Amino acid sequence: MIKNKTIIGITLAAIMTAGTATASAKGKTQTAPQVIYTGDIASKVIGYNGTTPLNIHIQDGKIVKIEALTNREDPHYFKRASEKVFKQYEGKTVEEARKLKADCATGATYTSEALIKNIQLGLDQVKTPAKKKAAAKRKTAKKK
């Protein structure tokens, strides 16, 4: 009985720590992917027919994928807008993406603008090394 509990405990511990860092083929450590959900933080951002929530996948400081979630936009226009907007951000670092002035898809302007705003609000949630340093400085300054 104790042997089974030990095995289960070890297995659970391995599963829980597996996502924190992995070694790549080149021997560099990769951080676990971070997913930013924009449904709550961009709940007031409206496209043509409503909100356009996203999941923004970030790993090692880069946007690896932007995933569209259920929305009420017209599928044809949404596809046009998302393809145009997402590819402008994917592959960029968070800092590059924050500075990006993305283009809208012609004929799907409201939807494109909503997607861009969702992405911007999502990227504001990402803590980069520069943001972490600034936050630490503010904490130190408050203590003095």
Short mmCIF file of the C-alpha atoms (twelve columns), coordinates in Angstrom:
data_MODEL
# 
_entry.id   MODEL 
# 
loop_
_atom_site.group_PDB 
_atom_site.id 
_atom_site.type_symbol 
_atom_site.label_atom_id 
_atom_site.label_alt_id 
_atom_site.label_comp_id 
_atom_site.label_asym_id 
_atom_site.label_seq_id 
_atom_site.Cartn_x 
_atom_site.Cartn_y 
_atom_site.Cartn_z 
_atom_site.pdbx_PDB_model_num 
ATOM 1   C CA . MET A 1   0.000   0.000  0.000   1 
ATOM 2   C CA . ILE A 2   2.765   2.463  0.917   1 
ATOM 3   C CA . LYS A 3   4.663   1.517  -2.228  1 
ATOM 4   C CA . ASN A 4   1.665   2.490  -4.426  1 
ATOM 5   C CA . LYS A 5   1.253   5.836  -2.618  1 
ATOM 6   C CA . THR A 6   4.936   6.578  -3.094  1 
ATOM 7   C CA . ILE A 7   4.757   5.812  -6.812  1 
ATOM 8   C CA . ILE A 8   1.660   7.970  -7.190  1 
ATOM 9   C CA . GLY A 9   3.316   10.811 -5.252  1 
ATOM 10  C CA . ILE A 10  6.459   10.653 -7.370  1 
ATOM 11  C CA . THR A 11  4.399   10.553 -10.568 1 
ATOM 12  C CA . LEU A 12  2.343   13.578 -9.500  1 
ATOM 13  C CA . ALA A 13  5.466   15.511 -8.540  1 
ATOM 14  C CA . ALA A 14  7.020   14.753 -11.943 1 
ATOM 15  C CA . ILE A 15  3.880   15.881 -13.758 1 
ATOM 16  C CA . MET A 16  3.655   19.104 -11.750 1 
ATOM 17  C CA . THR A 17  7.265   20.099 -12.370 1 
ATOM 18  C CA . ALA A 18  7.440   19.000 -16.010 1 
ATOM 19  C CA . GLY A 19  5.986   22.253 -17.336 1 
ATOM 20  C CA . THR A 20  8.247   24.673 -15.456 1 
ATOM 21  C CA . ALA A 21  11.332  24.329 -17.636 1 
ATOM 22  C CA . THR A 22  12.466  22.010 -20.359 1 
ATOM 23  C CA . ALA A 23  15.805  21.513 -22.040 1 
ATOM 24  C CA . SER A 24  15.865  22.098 -25.774 1 
ATOM 25  C CA . ALA A 25  17.948  20.154 -28.229 1 
ATOM 26  C CA . LYS A 26  20.641  22.846 -28.069 1 
ATOM 27  C CA . GLY A 27  20.907  22.536 -24.280 1 
ATOM 28  C CA . LYS A 28  19.159  25.831 -23.477 1 
ATOM 29  C CA . THR A 29  16.427  25.915 -20.887 1 
ATOM 30  C CA . GLN A 30  12.999  26.981 -22.107 1 
ATOM 31  C CA . THR A 31  10.365  28.473 -19.872 1 
ATOM 32  C CA . ALA A 32  6.882   27.035 -19.731 1 
ATOM 33  C CA . PRO A 33  4.471   28.621 -22.178 1 
ATOM 34  C CA . GLN A 34  2.311   31.399 -20.783 1 
ATOM 35  C CA . VAL A 35  -1.247  31.815 -22.055 1 
ATOM 36  C CA . ILE A 36  -2.957  35.170 -21.694 1 
ATOM 37  C CA . TYR A 37  -6.760  35.009 -21.875 1 
ATOM 38  C CA . THR A 38  -8.227  38.352 -23.000 1 
ATOM 39  C CA . GLY A 39  -11.896 37.586 -22.379 1 
ATOM 40  C CA . ASP A 40  -11.948 39.296 -18.982 1 
ATOM 41  C CA . ILE A 41  -9.454  42.106 -19.500 1 
ATOM 42  C CA . ALA A 42  -10.935 43.094 -22.872 1 
ATOM 43  C CA . SER A 43  -14.594 42.532 -22.051 1 
ATOM 44  C CA . LYS A 44  -15.450 46.053 -23.212 1 
ATOM 45  C CA . VAL A 45  -13.611 45.755 -26.530 1 
ATOM 46  C CA . ILE A 46  -16.288 45.250 -29.159 1 
ATOM 47  C CA . GLY A 47  -15.827 44.114 -32.750 1 
ATOM 48  C CA . TYR A 48  -18.616 44.332 -35.297 1 
ATOM 49  C CA . ASN A 49  -20.933 41.888 -33.489 1 
ATOM 50  C CA . GLY A 50  -19.510 41.663 -29.975 1 
ATOM 51  C CA . THR A 51  -16.425 40.721 -28.026 1 
ATOM 52  C CA . THR A 52  -13.526 38.851 -29.626 1 
ATOM 53  C CA . PRO A 53  -11.694 36.971 -26.842 1 
ATOM 54  C CA . LEU A 54  -8.296  35.463 -27.534 1 
ATOM 55  C CA . ASN A 55  -5.651  33.256 -25.985 1 
ATOM 56  C CA . ILE A 56  -2.165  34.645 -26.582 1 
ATOM 57  C CA . HIS A 57  0.522   31.966 -26.239 1 
ATOM 58  C CA . ILE A 58  3.930   33.282 -25.193 1 
ATOM 59  C CA . GLN A 59  7.117   31.304 -24.687 1 
ATOM 60  C CA . ASP A 60  10.614  32.581 -24.006 1 
ATOM 61  C CA . GLY A 61  9.448   36.166 -24.516 1 
ATOM 62  C CA . LYS A 62  7.951   35.534 -27.976 1 
ATOM 63  C CA . ILE A 63  4.400   35.240 -29.201 1 
ATOM 64  C CA . VAL A 64  4.172   31.713 -30.539 1 
ATOM 65  C CA . LYS A 65  0.460   31.616 -31.323 1 
ATOM 66  C CA . ILE A 66  -2.698  33.686 -31.050 1 
ATOM 67  C CA . GLU A 67  -5.831  31.633 -30.726 1 
ATOM 68  C CA . ALA A 68  -9.309  32.987 -31.457 1 
ATOM 69  C CA . LEU A 69  -12.014 31.910 -29.038 1 
ATOM 70  C CA . THR A 70  -15.758 31.691 -29.487 1 
ATOM 71  C CA . ASN A 71  -17.244 34.968 -30.688 1 
ATOM 72  C CA . ARG A 72  -20.229 36.301 -32.639 1 
ATOM 73  C CA . GLU A 73  -18.372 37.888 -35.531 1 
ATOM 74  C CA . ASP A 74  -19.271 36.882 -39.083 1 
ATOM 75  C CA . PRO A 75  -16.983 33.886 -39.806 1 
ATOM 76  C CA . HIS A 76  -15.921 35.180 -43.230 1 
ATOM 77  C CA . TYR A 77  -14.891 38.615 -41.955 1 
ATOM 78  C CA . PHE A 78  -13.410 37.220 -38.768 1 
ATOM 79  C CA . LYS A 79  -11.205 34.838 -40.725 1 
ATOM 80  C CA . ARG A 80  -9.995  37.683 -42.946 1 
ATOM 81  C CA . ALA A 81  -9.262  39.915 -39.958 1 
ATOM 82  C CA . SER A 82  -7.632  37.262 -37.780 1 
ATOM 83  C CA . GLU A 83  -5.343  35.971 -40.533 1 
ATOM 84  C CA . LYS A 84  -4.123  39.491 -41.303 1 
ATOM 85  C CA . VAL A 85  -3.749  40.638 -37.683 1 
ATOM 86  C CA . PHE A 86  -2.377  37.490 -36.043 1 
ATOM 87  C CA . LYS A 87  0.474   36.975 -38.504 1 
ATOM 88  C CA . GLN A 88  1.727   40.491 -37.778 1 
ATOM 89  C CA . TYR A 89  2.253   39.546 -34.116 1 
ATOM 90  C CA . GLU A 90  3.221   35.872 -34.164 1 
ATOM 91  C CA . GLY A 91  6.964   35.303 -33.930 1 
ATOM 92  C CA . LYS A 92  7.652   38.739 -32.464 1 
ATOM 93  C CA . THR A 93  8.971   39.358 -28.993 1 
ATOM 94  C CA . VAL A 94  6.549   40.878 -26.519 1 
ATOM 95  C CA . GLU A 95  8.442   44.182 -26.674 1 
ATOM 96  C CA . GLU A 96  8.370   44.252 -30.491 1 
ATOM 97  C CA . ALA A 97  4.664   43.434 -30.471 1 
ATOM 98  C CA . ARG A 98  3.894   46.199 -27.957 1 
ATOM 99  C CA . LYS A 99  5.440   48.764 -30.317 1 
ATOM 100 C CA . LEU A 100 3.781   47.356 -33.444 1 
ATOM 101 C CA . LYS A 101 1.274   49.497 -35.336 1 
ATOM 102 C CA . ALA A 102 -0.688  46.640 -36.877 1 
ATOM 103 C CA . ASP A 103 -2.671  47.003 -40.087 1 
ATOM 104 C CA . CYS A 104 -6.373  46.191 -40.258 1 
ATOM 105 C CA . ALA A 105 -7.888  43.852 -42.815 1 
ATOM 106 C CA . THR A 106 -9.761  45.747 -45.531 1 
ATOM 107 C CA . GLY A 107 -13.489 45.151 -45.190 1 
ATOM 108 C CA . ALA A 108 -13.152 43.852 -41.625 1 
ATOM 109 C CA . THR A 109 -12.026 47.013 -39.867 1 
ATOM 110 C CA . TYR A 110 -14.131 46.773 -36.678 1 
ATOM 111 C CA . THR A 111 -13.141 43.167 -36.144 1 
ATOM 112 C CA . SER A 112 -9.470  43.904 -36.879 1 
ATOM 113 C CA . GLU A 113 -9.434  46.837 -34.471 1 
ATOM 114 C CA . ALA A 114 -11.005 44.689 -31.746 1 
ATOM 115 C CA . LEU A 115 -8.414  41.945 -32.264 1 
ATOM 116 C CA . ILE A 116 -5.552  44.450 -32.134 1 
ATOM 117 C CA . LYS A 117 -6.916  46.023 -28.935 1 
ATOM 118 C CA . ASN A 118 -7.358  42.543 -27.372 1 
ATOM 119 C CA . ILE A 119 -3.753  41.693 -28.194 1 
ATOM 120 C CA . GLN A 120 -2.468  44.986 -26.804 1 
ATOM 121 C CA . LEU A 121 -4.399  44.535 -23.548 1 
ATOM 122 C CA . GLY A 122 -3.164  40.951 -23.311 1 
ATOM 123 C CA . LEU A 123 0.451   41.972 -23.836 1 
ATOM 124 C CA . ASP A 124 0.089   44.550 -21.060 1 
ATOM 125 C CA . GLN A 125 -0.386  41.575 -18.707 1 
ATOM 126 C CA . VAL A 126 2.950   39.992 -19.613 1 
ATOM 127 C CA . LYS A 127 5.753   40.638 -17.182 1 
ATOM 128 C CA . THR A 128 9.003   41.131 -19.062 1 
ATOM 129 C CA . PRO A 129 12.411  41.557 -17.395 1 
ATOM 130 C CA . ALA A 130 12.167  45.366 -17.846 1 
ATOM 131 C CA . LYS A 131 8.710   45.456 -16.273 1 
ATOM 132 C CA . LYS A 132 9.873   43.262 -13.381 1 
ATOM 133 C CA . LYS A 133 12.811  45.602 -12.689 1 
ATOM 134 C CA . ALA A 134 10.542  48.668 -12.754 1 
ATOM 135 C CA . ALA A 135 8.091   46.999 -10.360 1 
ATOM 136 C CA . ALA A 136 10.947  46.046 -8.006  1 
ATOM 137 C CA . LYS A 137 12.241  49.639 -8.090  1 
ATOM 138 C CA . ARG A 138 8.790   50.971 -7.208  1 
ATOM 139 C CA . LYS A 139 8.534   48.553 -4.284  1 
ATOM 140 C CA . THR A 140 11.969  49.569 -3.016  1 
ATOM 141 C CA . ALA A 141 11.134  53.274 -3.363  1 
ATOM 142 C CA . LYS A 142 7.890   52.815 -1.378  1 
ATOM 143 C CA . LYS A 143 9.746   51.157 1.506   1 
ATOM 144 C CA . LYS A 144 12.148  54.096 1.907   1 
# 
